[in-house]
Amino acid sequence: MSLSVTLFTMEAVVSFPKARTCHKCLFGDTPFFFTESSALSAGKMSDVRAARKRQQLNNLVAMATELARPGDTVVDFCSGGGHVGIVLAHTLPDCQVILIENKEESLVRGKVRSAELGLTNIGFIQANLDYFTGPFHIGVALHACGVATDMVVEQCIQAGATFVVSPCCYGFVQNTLKFTFPRSKRFLETLSYKEHMILCRFADQTAVQLPSERRLIGKQCMGLVDLDRSWAAETHGYSVRVMTMEPDSCSPKNNMLVGVAGGGAGGDNYATQ
């Protein structure tokens, strides 16, 4: 399918009511959780990458902190070495934070970091994210790759938990044994699976070295893929916002989905198929 045909199909989706458009993630006077003296700078990242990572973490952590309540359990899915979860545990001392990661080396690194900080409200589980079955109140994930974003959202929906998720690797989104795409009824009425896959491939065209016009198309496609996800989640009673991290330059994949149970409308089926 040509780019022009795909964009025509995309415009058909965009012609839906625009009550839920992608908007900026702004926190006003909320203090940054990472500064230039952050431990990220002392790691293996370049200074430039570390600065962008701090900006990404600030967005995710600030939103999760705003939504959390004393006594909540917060799960950091696909936690890696714990950049998100450790900061949440430090920022939310009255909450329990659980890191879920399938790589032992990453969890060991996270345990060392949390021990150095003296954190006592943090736990670690080595497992695939869909193996976790415990109760929790908020699920977070920074740059969950491909369908992992949909798995995290599904875990949160099954638990009735709030989710704060930053998707990544849109080009890897494809049907699995548990998930089929598009996710929402409204997108299913407009796009075939093949067209949705093309949309996801274009959504990955956001690298900084690409021409600005191409990056803009990629950003629009990212928004549509995440709009499909948000509409599907809303059929389970969720109110979902598709947001853009600040600053835009913190990552080519700068979208963030924030879903809170109790504010959506019914109709579609988001549950695993």
Backbone as numpy.savetxt, mean C-alpha at the origin, in Angstrom:
# Nx Ny Nz CAx CAy CAz Cx Cy Cz
-2.83 -4.95 -28.18 -3.68 -3.75 -28.18 -2.79 -2.51 -28.18
-3.15 -1.52 -29.00 -2.35 -0.31 -29.10 -2.56 0.60 -27.91
-1.63 1.55 -27.73 -1.74 2.51 -26.64 -3.01 3.34 -26.78
-3.34 3.75 -28.03 -4.52 4.59 -28.23 -5.80 3.87 -27.85
-5.90 2.57 -28.20 -7.09 1.80 -27.84 -7.18 1.64 -26.33
-6.03 1.38 -25.69 -6.02 1.22 -24.23 -6.45 2.51 -23.54
-5.96 3.65 -24.01 -6.33 4.92 -23.41 -7.80 5.23 -23.64
-8.33 4.82 -24.78 -9.77 5.00 -25.02 -10.58 4.20 -24.01
-10.16 2.95 -23.79 -10.84 2.12 -22.80 -10.70 2.72 -21.41
-9.50 3.26 -21.12 -9.25 3.89 -19.83 -10.17 5.08 -19.62
-10.39 5.87 -20.68 -11.27 7.03 -20.57 -12.70 6.61 -20.26
-13.10 5.43 -20.73 -14.44 4.94 -20.42 -14.59 4.68 -18.93
-13.52 4.20 -18.31 -13.55 3.98 -16.86 -13.54 5.32 -16.12
-12.71 6.24 -16.58 -12.59 7.53 -15.91 -13.90 8.31 -16.00
-14.76 7.98 -16.98 -16.01 8.70 -17.14 -17.00 8.42 -16.02
-16.67 7.45 -15.15 -17.50 7.22 -13.98 -17.49 8.46 -13.09
-18.47 8.60 -12.18 -18.45 9.75 -11.27 -17.10 9.88 -10.57
-16.60 11.11 -10.46 -15.25 11.34 -9.95 -15.25 11.75 -8.48
-16.10 11.13 -7.69 -16.19 11.47 -6.27 -14.97 11.00 -5.50
-14.24 10.02 -6.07 -13.11 9.44 -5.35 -11.86 9.55 -6.21
-11.37 10.74 -6.41 -10.17 10.94 -7.21 -8.94 10.89 -6.32
-7.81 10.61 -6.96 -6.54 10.53 -6.22 -6.17 11.93 -5.71
-5.86 12.05 -4.42 -5.53 13.36 -3.87 -4.28 13.27 -3.01
-3.75 14.42 -2.71 -2.48 14.51 -1.99 -2.61 14.01 -0.55
-1.52 13.45 -0.07 -1.44 13.03 1.33 -0.75 14.15 2.10
-1.53 14.95 2.78 -0.99 16.12 3.48 -1.21 15.98 4.98
-0.18 16.29 5.75 -0.27 16.12 7.19 -0.05 17.42 7.94
-0.06 18.53 7.23 0.06 19.82 7.91 1.32 19.90 8.75
1.16 20.09 10.06 2.30 20.26 10.95 2.79 18.96 11.57
2.29 17.81 11.05 2.74 16.54 11.60 4.25 16.42 11.48
4.98 16.17 12.56 6.44 16.11 12.49 6.93 14.91 11.70
8.06 15.04 11.06 8.66 13.93 10.35 9.21 12.92 11.35
9.02 11.63 11.05 9.48 10.59 11.95 10.94 10.22 11.68
11.42 10.57 10.48 12.80 10.31 10.13 13.48 11.61 9.75
14.68 11.80 10.22 15.46 12.99 9.90 16.75 12.56 9.23
17.59 13.53 8.93 18.85 13.21 8.27 19.75 12.33 9.12
19.52 12.33 10.43 20.35 11.52 11.31 19.80 10.11 11.48
18.75 9.79 10.72 18.12 8.48 10.83 19.10 7.36 10.57
18.79 6.21 11.18 19.64 5.03 10.98 19.67 4.59 9.52
18.66 5.02 8.74 18.65 4.66 7.33 19.90 5.15 6.63
20.39 6.33 7.05 21.56 6.90 6.41 22.81 6.07 6.67
22.78 5.31 7.76 23.95 4.53 8.13 23.92 3.14 7.51
22.84 2.81 6.77 22.71 1.50 6.16 23.41 1.43 4.82
22.97 0.48 3.99 23.61 0.27 2.71 23.03 1.16 1.61
22.00 1.94 1.93 21.39 2.80 0.92 22.27 4.02 0.64
22.17 4.52 -0.59 22.79 5.79 -0.90 22.04 6.89 -0.16
22.67 8.03 -0.01 22.03 9.15 0.68 20.73 9.56 -0.01
20.73 9.56 -1.33 19.55 9.96 -2.09 18.41 8.98 -1.87
18.73 7.69 -1.96 17.68 6.68 -1.75 17.18 6.69 -0.31
18.10 6.88 0.63 17.70 6.92 2.04 16.75 8.09 2.30
17.01 9.23 1.66 16.14 10.39 1.83 14.74 10.09 1.30
14.66 9.43 0.14 13.34 9.08 -0.42 12.63 8.06 0.45
13.40 7.11 0.99 12.79 6.09 1.85 12.22 6.74 3.11
12.93 7.71 3.68 12.41 8.41 4.85 11.09 9.09 4.52
11.00 9.70 3.35 9.77 10.37 2.95 8.62 9.38 2.81
8.89 8.22 2.23 7.86 7.18 2.10 7.37 6.73 3.48
8.33 6.49 4.37 7.98 6.04 5.72 7.19 7.10 6.46
7.57 8.35 6.29 6.84 9.43 6.97 5.37 9.42 6.59
5.07 9.22 5.31 3.69 9.21 4.85 2.91 8.05 5.46
3.48 6.85 5.36 2.78 5.66 5.85 2.61 5.69 7.36
3.68 6.03 8.07 3.63 6.03 9.53 2.71 7.12 10.05
2.75 8.29 9.43 1.88 9.38 9.87 0.41 9.01 9.74
0.05 8.36 8.62 -1.35 7.97 8.44 -1.75 6.88 9.42
-0.91 5.87 9.59 -1.22 4.79 10.54 -1.32 5.33 11.96
-0.44 6.25 12.33 -0.46 6.84 13.67 -1.74 7.63 13.89
-2.19 8.32 12.86 -3.42 9.09 12.96 -4.63 8.20 13.20
-4.60 6.98 12.65 -5.75 6.07 12.73 -5.71 5.16 13.96
-4.54 4.97 14.54 -4.38 4.01 15.64 -4.97 4.54 16.94
-5.38 3.60 17.79 -5.91 3.91 19.11 -5.17 3.06 20.15
-5.05 3.55 21.40 -4.37 2.76 22.43 -4.95 1.35 22.53
-4.08 0.37 22.61 -4.52 -1.02 22.72 -4.64 -1.72 21.38
-4.50 -1.00 20.28 -4.61 -1.62 18.95 -3.43 -2.53 18.67
-3.69 -3.53 17.84 -2.62 -4.36 17.28 -2.43 -3.94 15.83
-1.20 -3.59 15.49 -0.86 -3.14 14.14 0.05 -4.19 13.51
-0.31 -4.64 12.30 0.50 -5.64 11.62 1.18 -5.01 10.42
2.51 -5.15 10.37 3.31 -4.68 9.24 3.56 -5.87 8.33
2.77 -5.98 7.26 2.91 -7.08 6.32 4.07 -6.81 5.37
4.73 -7.89 4.93 5.89 -7.76 4.03 6.88 -6.78 4.65
7.20 -7.00 5.90 7.89 -5.99 6.72 9.34 -5.79 6.36
9.96 -6.76 5.70 11.40 -6.65 5.45 12.15 -6.54 6.76
13.10 -5.61 6.82 13.90 -5.43 8.03 13.22 -4.60 9.10
11.99 -4.19 8.87 11.22 -3.52 9.92 11.24 -2.01 9.91
11.59 -1.39 8.80 11.63 0.07 8.77 10.31 0.69 9.22
9.19 0.14 8.71 7.88 0.68 9.09 7.49 0.24 10.49
7.54 -1.06 10.73 7.05 -1.61 11.99 7.80 -1.11 13.21
9.10 -0.97 13.11 9.90 -0.50 14.25 9.54 0.95 14.59
9.36 1.78 13.57 8.99 3.16 13.83 7.58 3.23 14.44
6.68 2.39 13.95 5.33 2.35 14.53 5.37 1.93 16.00
6.19 0.92 16.31 6.30 0.47 17.70 6.84 1.59 18.59
7.79 2.35 18.07 8.35 3.46 18.84 7.33 4.59 18.99
6.59 4.86 17.91 5.65 5.98 17.90 4.37 5.66 18.66
4.01 4.37 18.71 2.76 3.95 19.34 3.06 3.00 20.51
3.59 3.51 21.61 3.99 2.63 22.72 2.82 1.90 23.37
1.59 2.40 23.18 0.42 1.76 23.76 -0.22 0.75 22.82
0.42 0.50 21.68 -0.06 -0.49 20.71 0.93 -1.64 20.59
0.43 -2.78 20.16 1.29 -3.92 19.88 1.52 -3.98 18.37
2.77 -4.10 17.96 3.11 -4.13 16.53 3.70 -5.50 16.20
3.18 -6.12 15.14 3.64 -7.43 14.70 4.20 -7.31 13.28
5.41 -7.80 13.07 6.03 -7.79 11.75 5.91 -9.17 11.12
5.37 -9.22 9.90 5.22 -10.47 9.16 6.16 -10.42 7.96
7.08 -11.38 7.88 8.06 -11.40 6.79 8.50 -12.85 6.57
8.65 -13.26 5.29 9.02 -14.65 5.05 10.53 -14.87 4.94
11.32 -13.80 4.95 12.77 -13.94 4.86 13.41 -13.85 6.24
14.08 -14.92 6.64 14.66 -14.97 7.98 15.70 -13.87 8.18
16.54 -13.65 7.19 17.60 -12.65 7.31 17.03 -11.26 7.62
15.92 -10.91 6.95 15.31 -9.61 7.18 14.76 -9.50 8.59
14.12 -10.57 9.08 13.57 -10.54 10.43 14.66 -10.46 11.48
15.75 -11.17 11.26 16.87 -11.10 12.21 17.38 -9.67 12.31
17.49 -9.01 11.16 17.94 -7.62 11.15 16.96 -6.73 11.91
15.66 -6.99 11.72 14.65 -6.22 12.44 14.70 -6.45 13.94
14.93 -7.69 14.35 15.01 -8.00 15.78 16.20 -7.28 16.43
17.30 -7.25 15.73 18.50 -6.57 16.26 18.21 -5.08 16.42
17.60 -4.48 15.42 17.29 -3.05 15.49 16.34 -2.75 16.63
15.29 -3.55 16.78 14.31 -3.27 17.84 14.91 -3.49 19.22
15.81 -4.49 19.35 16.48 -4.72 20.64 17.37 -3.54 21.00
18.07 -2.99 20.01 18.94 -1.84 20.26 18.14 -0.64 20.76
16.87 -0.55 20.32 16.01 0.56 20.73 15.25 0.26 22.02
15.36 -0.97 22.50 14.68 -1.33 23.74 13.17 -1.44 23.60
12.69 -1.77 22.43 11.24 -1.87 22.22 10.70 -3.16 22.82
9.60 -3.05 23.52 8.98 -4.23 24.15 7.59 -4.52 23.61
7.10 -3.68 22.72 5.74 -3.84 22.18 5.77 -4.29 20.73
6.76 -5.11 20.39 6.93 -5.53 19.00 7.17 -7.03 18.95
6.59 -7.68 17.94 6.76 -9.12 17.76 7.09 -9.43 16.31
7.66 -10.62 16.07 8.12 -10.99 14.74 7.61 -12.39 14.39
7.08 -12.53 13.18 6.60 -13.83 12.70 7.17 -14.06 11.30
7.87 -15.19 11.14 8.37 -15.55 9.82 7.33 -16.42 9.14
6.68 -15.87 8.13 5.62 -16.59 7.42 5.21 -15.80 6.20
4.58 -16.48 5.26 3.92 -15.77 4.18 2.75 -15.00 4.76
2.45 -13.84 4.21 1.47 -12.95 4.83 0.09 -13.57 4.95
-0.30 -14.44 4.02 -1.64 -15.03 4.08 -1.74 -16.16 5.10
-0.63 -16.53 5.72 -0.67 -17.54 6.79 -1.03 -16.94 8.14
-0.97 -15.62 8.23 -1.28 -14.96 9.50 -2.79 -14.94 9.70
-3.25 -15.45 10.85 -4.69 -15.55 11.10 -5.12 -14.86 12.40
-4.20 -14.18 13.08 -4.54 -13.54 14.35 -5.37 -12.29 14.17
-6.05 -11.85 15.23 -6.83 -10.61 15.17 -5.92 -9.38 15.18
-6.32 -8.33 14.49 -5.56 -7.08 14.50 -6.49 -5.95 14.09
-6.04 -4.73 14.29 -6.86 -3.55 14.05 -6.43 -2.73 12.84
-5.12 -2.71 12.56 -4.59 -1.95 11.43 -3.54 -2.81 10.72
-3.64 -2.86 9.40 -2.63 -3.53 8.59 -1.92 -2.52 7.71
-0.60 -2.58 7.67 0.17 -1.65 6.84 1.11 -2.45 5.95
1.46 -1.87 4.81 2.45 -2.47 3.93 3.02 -1.38 3.03
4.32 -1.28 3.01 5.00 -0.31 2.15 5.55 -1.03 0.93
5.03 -0.66 -0.23 5.43 -1.20 -1.52 5.29 -2.73 -1.55
4.06 -3.18 -1.26 3.73 -4.59 -1.40 3.66 -4.92 -2.89
4.48 -5.85 -3.33 4.70 -6.09 -4.76 3.53 -6.81 -5.42
3.04 -6.24 -6.52 2.02 -6.88 -7.32 0.78 -7.27 -6.54
0.40 -8.54 -6.65 -0.81 -9.02 -5.99 -0.69 -9.06 -4.48
0.53 -8.87 -3.94 0.70 -8.82 -2.48 -0.13 -7.70 -1.88
-0.28 -6.60 -2.62 -1.16 -5.52 -2.14 -2.58 -6.02 -1.94
-3.08 -6.78 -2.91 -4.43 -7.31 -2.81 -4.56 -8.34 -1.69
-3.49 -9.08 -1.44 -3.49 -10.05 -0.35 -3.56 -9.33 1.00
-2.81 -8.23 1.13 -2.84 -7.47 2.39 -4.22 -6.87 2.62
-4.79 -6.26 1.57 -6.12 -5.69 1.70 -7.13 -6.77 2.07
-7.02 -7.93 1.46 -7.93 -9.04 1.77 -7.79 -9.48 3.23
-6.54 -9.58 3.72 -6.32 -9.94 5.12 -7.00 -8.94 6.05
-6.90 -7.66 5.70 -7.51 -6.62 6.54 -9.03 -6.69 6.48
-9.59 -6.93 5.31 -11.04 -7.04 5.17 -11.56 -8.22 5.99
-10.86 -9.34 5.92 -11.29 -10.53 6.68 -11.25 -10.26 8.18
-10.32 -9.40 8.62 -10.20 -9.09 10.05 -11.03 -7.87 10.45
-11.64 -7.21 9.47 -12.36 -5.97 9.77 -11.43 -4.86 10.19
-10.19 -4.91 9.70 -9.15 -3.97 10.13 -8.97 -2.83 9.12
-8.51 -1.71 9.61 -8.11 -0.59 8.76 -6.86 -0.99 7.98
-6.72 -0.48 6.74 -5.49 -0.75 6.00 -4.87 0.53 5.46
-3.54 0.56 5.50 -2.73 1.64 4.93 -1.66 0.96 4.09
-1.84 0.98 2.78 -1.02 0.17 1.89 -0.50 1.00 0.73
0.78 0.86 0.45 1.39 1.49 -0.72 1.72 0.39 -1.73
1.02 0.35 -2.87 1.26 -0.71 -3.86 2.57 -0.50 -4.61
3.01 -1.57 -5.26 4.21 -1.50 -6.08 4.12 -2.59 -7.16
5.00 -2.51 -8.15 5.12 -3.56 -9.17 3.77 -3.91 -9.79
3.08 -2.89 -10.29 1.77 -3.09 -10.89 1.83 -4.07 -12.05
2.95 -4.10 -12.75 3.08 -5.00 -13.89 3.05 -6.47 -13.52
3.21 -6.80 -12.24 3.16 -8.18 -11.78 1.75 -8.60 -11.36
0.78 -7.70 -11.42 -0.59 -8.04 -11.05 -1.18 -8.97 -12.11
-1.66 -10.12 -11.67 -2.27 -11.09 -12.58 -3.17 -12.03 -11.79
-4.04 -12.75 -12.50 -4.92 -13.70 -11.84 -4.11 -14.78 -11.13
-4.61 -15.17 -9.96 -4.02 -16.26 -9.20 -5.14 -17.21 -8.79
-4.80 -18.23 -8.03 -5.82 -19.15 -7.55 -6.80 -18.46 -6.61
-6.35 -17.41 -5.93 -7.18 -16.72 -4.95 -7.81 -15.44 -5.47
-7.22 -14.81 -6.49 -7.68 -13.51 -6.94 -7.86 -13.49 -8.45
-8.89 -12.78 -8.89 -9.07 -12.51 -10.31 -9.24 -11.01 -10.51
-8.86 -10.53 -11.69 -8.90 -9.11 -12.00 -9.66 -8.88 -13.30
-10.31 -7.70 -13.40 -10.43 -6.63 -12.41 -11.15 -7.09 -11.15
-11.01 -6.31 -10.07 -11.55 -6.70 -8.78 -13.00 -6.26 -8.60
-13.37 -5.09 -9.11 -14.70 -4.53 -8.84 -15.65 -4.79 -10.00
-16.93 -4.80 -9.69 -17.96 -5.03 -10.70 -17.92 -3.96 -11.78
-17.70 -2.72 -11.41 -17.73 -1.63 -12.38 -16.58 -1.73 -13.37
-15.42 -2.16 -12.89 -14.31 -2.35 -13.82 -14.53 -3.60 -14.67
-15.11 -4.63 -14.10 -15.40 -5.85 -14.86 -16.36 -5.57 -16.01
-17.25 -4.61 -15.81 -18.20 -4.24 -16.86 -17.54 -3.44 -17.97
-16.31 -2.96 -17.74 -15.64 -2.08 -18.70 -14.41 -2.71 -19.32
-13.62 -3.42 -18.51 -12.34 -3.96 -18.97 -12.34 -5.48 -18.92
-11.78 -6.09 -19.94 -11.50 -7.52 -19.90 -10.25 -7.75 -19.05
-9.98 -9.01 -18.75 -8.77 -9.33 -17.99 -7.52 -8.89 -18.77
-7.52 -9.12 -20.08 -6.37 -8.74 -20.90 -6.18 -7.22 -20.87
-7.27 -6.47 -20.97 -7.17 -5.02 -20.92 -6.69 -4.53 -19.56
-7.13 -5.21 -18.51 -6.66 -4.85 -17.17 -5.18 -5.11 -17.03
-4.68 -6.20 -17.59 -3.25 -6.48 -17.54 -2.46 -5.41 -18.28
-2.98 -4.95 -19.42 -2.31 -3.88 -20.16 -2.30 -2.60 -19.31
-3.41 -2.33 -18.64 -3.48 -1.16 -17.76 -2.40 -1.24 -16.69
-2.22 -2.44 -16.13 -1.20 -2.63 -15.10 0.21 -2.46 -15.67
0.43 -2.90 -16.90 1.74 -2.73 -17.51 2.05 -1.25 -17.70
1.07 -0.47 -18.15 1.27 0.97 -18.29 1.49 1.63 -16.93
0.85 1.09 -15.88 1.00 1.65 -14.54 2.42 1.52 -14.03
3.20 0.63 -14.60 4.59 0.48 -14.20 5.52 1.43 -14.95
4.98 2.22 -15.87 5.80 3.13 -16.67 5.91 4.49 -15.98
6.54 4.50 -14.81 6.65 5.75 -14.04 8.09 6.07 -13.63
9.05 5.35 -14.17 10.45 5.57 -13.81 10.89 6.99 -14.16
11.73 7.56 -13.33 12.11 8.97 -13.49 12.82 9.25 -14.81
13.45 8.23 -15.40 14.18 8.46 -16.64 13.28 8.49 -17.86
12.00 8.17 -17.70 11.06 8.19 -18.82 10.59 9.62 -19.10
10.14 9.89 -20.33 9.59 11.21 -20.64 8.41 11.54 -19.73
8.23 12.82 -19.43 7.20 13.25 -18.49 5.80 12.84 -18.94
5.53 12.90 -20.24 4.20 12.52 -20.73 3.93 11.04 -20.47
4.95 10.23 -20.65 4.80 8.79 -20.40 4.62 8.52 -18.91
5.34 9.25 -18.07 5.18 9.07 -16.62 3.78 9.48 -16.18
3.23 10.53 -16.80 1.88 10.98 -16.46 0.85 9.91 -16.79
1.01 9.27 -17.95 0.12 8.17 -18.31 0.25 7.04 -17.29
1.50 6.75 -16.90 1.72 5.71 -15.90 1.03 6.03 -14.58
1.12 7.28 -14.14 0.49 7.70 -12.90 -1.03 7.57 -12.99
-1.60 7.94 -14.13 -3.04 7.80 -14.32 -3.46 6.34 -14.28
-2.65 5.48 -14.89 -2.96 4.05 -14.87 -2.84 3.47 -13.46
-1.84 3.92 -12.70 -1.74 3.53 -11.30 -3.02 3.87 -10.56
-3.51 5.08 -10.78 -4.72 5.52 -10.11 -5.91 4.67 -10.46
-6.00 4.23 -11.73 -7.13 3.40 -12.14 -7.06 2.00 -11.52
-5.86 1.41 -11.51 -5.71 0.10 -10.88 -6.11 0.17 -9.41
-5.70 1.23 -8.74 -6.01 1.37 -7.31 -7.46 1.79 -7.08
-8.05 2.49 -8.06 -9.47 2.80 -7.96 -10.30 1.53 -8.03
-9.91 0.61 -8.89 -10.56 -0.69 -8.97 -10.48 -1.41 -7.63
-9.30 -1.38 -7.02 -9.13 -2.01 -5.71 -10.01 -1.34 -4.65
-10.07 -0.01 -4.69 -10.82 0.72 -3.66 -12.32 0.49 -3.82
-12.82 0.49 -5.06 -14.24 0.24 -5.28 -14.63 -1.16 -4.80
-13.73 -2.13 -5.04 -14.01 -3.49 -4.59 -14.05 -3.56 -3.06
-13.12 -2.90 -2.40 -13.09 -2.90 -0.93 -14.32 -2.21 -0.35
-14.80 -1.18 -1.03 -15.95 -0.43 -0.52 -17.22 -1.28 -0.48
-17.28 -2.32 -1.30 -18.45 -3.20 -1.27 -18.49 -4.04 0.00
-17.41 -4.02 0.77 -17.37 -4.70 2.06 -17.54 -3.71 3.21
-18.11 -2.54 2.91 -18.39 -1.57 3.95 -17.23 -0.68 4.31
-16.23 -0.59 3.44 -15.06 0.25 3.69 -15.18 1.60 3.00
-14.65 2.61 3.65 -14.42 3.90 3.02 -12.95 3.95 2.65
-12.65 4.14 1.36 -11.28 4.04 0.88 -10.85 5.32 0.18
-9.65 5.76 0.50 -9.05 6.90 -0.18 -7.81 6.44 -0.95
-7.70 6.86 -2.20 -6.49 6.65 -2.98 -5.71 7.95 -2.94
-4.56 7.92 -2.28 -3.81 9.14 -1.99 -2.45 9.12 -2.69
-1.88 10.29 -2.83 -0.52 10.43 -3.35 0.39 10.91 -2.23
1.49 10.19 -2.02 2.44 10.57 -0.99 3.06 11.93 -1.31
3.51 12.59 -0.25 4.21 13.86 -0.38 5.65 13.71 0.08
6.62 14.25 -0.69 6.46 14.84 -2.01 6.28 13.76 -3.07
5.79 14.15 -4.24 5.59 13.19 -5.32 6.87 12.44 -5.66
7.98 13.10 -5.50 9.27 12.55 -5.90 9.80 11.49 -4.94
9.08 11.19 -3.85 9.58 10.21 -2.89 9.67 8.81 -3.50
8.86 8.56 -4.53 8.91 7.28 -5.23 8.09 7.36 -6.50
8.51 6.68 -7.57 7.66 6.59 -8.75 6.34 5.89 -8.43
6.36 5.01 -7.44 5.14 4.33 -6.98 4.70 5.01 -5.67
4.04 6.18 -5.83 3.74 7.02 -4.67 2.27 7.02 -4.27
1.51 6.03 -4.74 0.11 5.92 -4.31 0.03 5.26 -2.93
-1.04 5.56 -2.22 -1.29 4.95 -0.92 -2.79 4.75 -0.77
-3.20 3.54 -0.44 -4.61 3.22 -0.22 -4.88 3.18 1.27
-5.87 3.95 1.70 -6.24 4.01 3.11 -7.70 3.62 3.22
-7.97 2.50 3.87 -9.33 2.00 3.99 -9.75 1.82 5.43
-10.95 2.32 5.76 -11.48 2.22 7.11 -12.85 1.54 7.03
-13.04 0.51 7.83 -14.31 -0.22 7.82 -15.45 0.66 8.32
-16.62 0.48 7.71 -17.81 1.16 8.21 -18.29 2.33 7.40
-17.64 2.62 6.23 -18.06 3.81 5.50 -18.39 3.60 4.05
-18.42 2.34 3.56 -18.67 2.12 2.13 -20.06 1.65 1.82
-20.25 1.28 0.53 -21.54 0.79 0.06 -21.39 -0.65 -0.40
-22.48 -1.40 -0.42 -22.43 -2.82 -0.76 -22.64 -3.08 -2.23
-22.34 -4.34 -2.67 -22.65 -4.72 -4.03 -21.67 -5.66 -4.68
-20.40 -5.35 -4.70 -19.41 -6.20 -5.36 -18.92 -7.28 -4.41
-18.06 -8.14 -4.92 -17.48 -9.20 -4.10 -15.97 -9.06 -4.15
-15.39 -8.58 -3.07 -13.93 -8.44 -3.03 -13.25 -9.70 -2.54
-13.97 -10.54 -1.85 -13.36 -11.70 -1.20 -12.65 -12.57 -2.22
-11.70 -13.38 -1.76 -10.94 -14.25 -2.65 -11.87 -15.13 -3.42
-11.50 -15.38 -4.68 -12.36 -16.15 -5.58 -11.67 -17.43 -5.94
